[in-house]
Amino acid sequence: MTKEMEFFIYLLEYYANYKDMLTGEVLKSWDDHQLTQRIYDNYWSYHTEAIENAFKDIDSMLATGKSAW
């Protein structure tokens, strides 16, 4: 498994916990908003920041379609 995939799974699980949702629900939401690949591709940005910054960016993309960064 790549470092990117390991981090993506970590991010998915922690974001689901942050939102008090099941991981499957979160992934479906990301898929429905066509954000899954974009979130995965942000590995280099997200893994160097506090996890809360990634959550803020994902929330922004879900709400507006635009990154907070």
Buried (B, 14 or more C-beta within 10 A) or exposed (E): EEEBEEBBEEBBEBBBEBBEBEBEEBBEBBEEBEBBEBBBEBBEEBBEEEBEBBBBBBBBBEEEEEEBE
